[in-house]
């Protein structure tokens, strides 16, 4: 039994192993920072304002937009390892500055735990502004490096193996991410198991300290160790047929542009998902801890203790891992796109159930109602987050190597959509309700599923089988007959040239209805053997 990820095997590419180590350490840091702790920390230092939590997400997304797009553009025009190094330097500086800042705030008696008069243009306290600046610097660095990191990872994996290796990466990163909430739980229990700014500050410092070693790994990626032709993009089966037809006609191949629509469709779908999710995801921890008896009529919180919330967030990465494995299980059975649709669709249905429970007025009910909401929440999050490896593998398999950086860089635009919608979500949570925001998120996720059904008509269920059949048989019997008749006309029924024999053999193939193989080389007049019964060919043509 293998006890470590395939990406860390002895035979794995250097960049693949480095990506695994970087991702696993980052996953541990994210498990500490982004399973509610950071959002709640910002919530506290901003005077318990949902709107300001949303505004902070907008600031983070805006900070990542331009560096992410520029980083993606440069990733296809210069050495990717240099872009990763540059982004790593920025991220390291931001993380180190935040550790110093949070440690100072924790130790300095001059900063109390309330928002007082130290406001800057109505935005919030000095703490809120300084933390936003520090986190924005980290986001900028990671956004610069992200596109190049994804591209060099894809370039270092053989085409056809990405779904499995990316699935392994997701699986183990989710498992390691589950340790983060456990660390948070231990910190909460040691500090009294109550929601306080002091406890949350300690959690943020620990999460940032774990992140520093992962950022240092950005210094060791190497473009020279990426694969060459083995990692080039797939060709759609229709393109293989087009090339065969063009060769038969002696013309240049008119290659289909369908492959170009694959990353576009996923980009449109992803940005729709991000716009919807951004409105609600950052507010789930607040929804869990919010007391419905003390926060006004708009509040629908579950009033859970820190220990229970950390227990829920511990289950999330484990669920993500299981959902990733479920998606990989479905891939060879349904095809990658249909596997993505199935898993995402089940997650969206769970989200719809959560919305329905809210509109039935059950958020503030008994403990049984709370359990139901938590179960639906877990299913929703795990299933919707368990397919990104499938989507990335499809994109990188069909996007040429010299364009992968650009498409990976567009993730920054999706992130801006996420962060921008968080600002809208925070406003709506305060002015309307949690359940209304959850309903908007659900509607956006339903909308995001629709383009993927069209994508399923482009990417075949069994991609390797479809490609092989096109290589062997061209575009079917009509093209075989056309090739044979064209050869006969060129030679007036006489002997075929070596090129014509090769052409006919290519169209006939081992699965065709025409004779092929070694017999060609031993027959004086291959026309009589290869062409055979012309009446059958004429019937196919006509």
C-alpha angles and dihedrals in degrees: 000000000000111000100186135054119276088238089065097050117125092251095050121116117265093242092048092053091046091050090052092052093045093047095046094051090045090049090055090050091047090050089059098039108032105039090088104297098098095044091049092045091054088044091057099043089047092057096264092297119157089193092058091050086056092046091052090054088051090053092050092049093048090050091054099044105079096035090049096050093042091047090052092049093049092045089071095044106043139021110308094210090062092053090050090050092050092049091047092055091053093047093048091052091049094048093047092048092050092050090053092044096049092044090052092048091049094051100036113093088198090078113068126193097254134077105250132165096305093105129149113213091323094298098112144270127329088256091057093050096045093048091049091052093049095048090046090057090052090049091050093053095045091046091053092051099038100078093046090045092053092045096049089046091053091045090055096055125076113249109259094034099069098093092056097043094043088048090053090050092051092045096054095039089055091049092051090044088061089069091065097069089046089056089049091049092053091049092050092049091049091050099047104277095262134120105260134150091232093059092045091050090055090051092051092050092050092048093050092047089056090049095057096074092049091054090053089061088070087078094069107052113118128199090199090067096054118108123259124211093350090073098042119125123276121250119233112244089243090060092053089053091048091053091050092050092048091051090051091052094042091239136120114275116256100216118209118249092210092105088064090063093058098076090036092056092047091046092053091046093046096049089051090052092047093049090053098041094046090063093062116013097079090051099053093088089050090047090053097049099034114113110225091205096057109035105064136257095306092060120103099162124152094227096224124170122248091253092055093046091050089048090055093047089049089058093050099072090044089053091047089055093051091047090051090053090047090054092049089049090055097045099080091040102046104014124256098277095047090046088054091048093048097050094041091046093054090050091050091050089053089051089051089054090053090052091048091052089052094052089048087061096244100128092089097038134097129326088263089060091050090051090051092051092048092049092050089046092053093048091047095050098040097048096043091049097044099077106057091098090056092049094048093048091053092048096048093043092059103031115086115247093248091059102043095093093056094050092045089049091058087072084082090065090052089050090054088052088052094048095040093052089049088065090053091044093053091052093048093047090057096041101036121006147285093255093056091054090047089053092054090050091050092050092051092050091052089051091049092058095060100074091051091066088061089047088057089064091058102042109055120226092241102034097177093049093048092050093047093050091052091049091051102040106022109214098330140279094317092062092044091054091045091053092049094048092047089054092048092051092050092054100034091235092310131118117315121237120242089257092053092048090051091048095050092045091052093053095042097047126166091296097046127101093241127088114259142157133062092344090080094068094051100048119091093206108030092180092075091051101036100040096039113156105021092185089070091050092047090051091053092048094048 
